[in-house]
């Protein structure tokens, strides 16, 4: 997955859920602080994501643009709807996220775990 593809996932997730802020966890969160990582870090085709204010809507993301969806077949990458309980993170981790927000995200925000 590339940074452009991550931005597309954030935008699509916003369109699906009508939410503004999303948490990106897992290996693809590197694309926030490191927009152009070495190729080995871009091999995954999926991004773990959930809406910050309504994590239960992650199921809608999974259904619409998840693995095996038309979105996945069309673009070759997909979103895995997860929840805040998916990752066990240290205290204060939310103070160290990297914000991804631009025209390509539809001005929606993706918070990526810092490296």
Order of alpha helices (4+ residues) and beta strands (2+ residues): alpha-beta-alpha-beta-alpha-alpha-beta-beta-beta
